[in-house]
């Protein structure tokens, strides 16, 4: 089942994101990620993350989100997880 993890950074987290990014990317490699990438503000700066993953259920999606080094470092001000039914592009 597909889940979308939509996470917005704290306003003061630019340096933290850059510092933790290698750990975050290594973490993603251990999961069935459909697509992932940083969200960008109007000025082009990274301001969050969008991750679509294929996992068994919401419990696995929440465990994924909680275990992400970005989340564990306190990077995010807000995280939402929603189930998704793909219609186009998969």
Steps between C-alpha positions, in 0.01 A plus 500: 500500500624847419545768764607862460720654766480879480739674738570871545829621649539729797578852381851488651597158364696567179838402647353201683346366176836522322684333786258206535434447127753216446344298785151573368589378148661185639184436705275538195702236314370237743135547401272459201495869405292584192614862477658742743650844499526831677220753492612843384393845613435772242863611537621149407621407848414159644216526750373147547477149363250301297535122502270246341568150625354157449448326834254251650297743712485831688694352792797435270468847346502660845799289608682610184427867569598473866827326417611749235819676616343831397212438742727371774719810474201731552510644147126496442244742639213296357456150354189351346450148368220416260408184311498542122326318217712546184302554182755642253875455471561177688 
